[in-house]
Amino acid sequence: ILRFDRIVMLDDGLWILDYKRNYLPSQQEDYQAQLQHYRNAVAKLYPAQTINTALITVDGRLWLLNPC
């Protein structure tokens, strides 16, 4: 079972958003793996959609974590 914090459907694709208290560069690899897992699951349901992923921290910052 996967629990996404939020999925937003827009005309140009989907956004998977995960809320975090803070974001440190040392956490990037773990968060990228987490969001890749979410992206893979959503891609099975919406194969024709562009899927973007990002973190939102409590200070309101948006951290894009799309695959490299």
Secondary structure in CASP SS format (residue, H / E / C, confidence):
PFRMAT SS
TARGET T0000
AUTHOR 0000-0000-0000
METHOD secondary structure of the structure
MODEL  1
I C 1.00
L C 1.00
R C 1.00
F C 1.00
D C 1.00
R E 1.00
I E 1.00
V E 1.00
M E 1.00
L E 1.00
D C 1.00
D C 1.00
G E 1.00
L E 1.00
W E 1.00
I E 1.00
L E 1.00
D E 1.00
Y E 1.00
K E 1.00
R C 1.00
N C 1.00
Y C 1.00
L C 1.00
P H 1.00
S H 1.00
Q H 1.00
Q H 1.00
E H 1.00
D H 1.00
Y H 1.00
Q H 1.00
A H 1.00
Q H 1.00
L H 1.00
Q H 1.00
H H 1.00
Y H 1.00
R H 1.00
N H 1.00
A H 1.00
V H 1.00
A H 1.00
K H 1.00
L H 1.00
Y C 1.00
P C 1.00
A C 1.00
Q C 1.00
T C 1.00
I E 1.00
N E 1.00
T E 1.00
A E 1.00
L E 1.00
I E 1.00
T E 1.00
V C 1.00
D C 1.00
G C 1.00
R C 1.00
L E 1.00
W E 1.00
L E 1.00
L C 1.00
N C 1.00
P C 1.00
C C 1.00
END
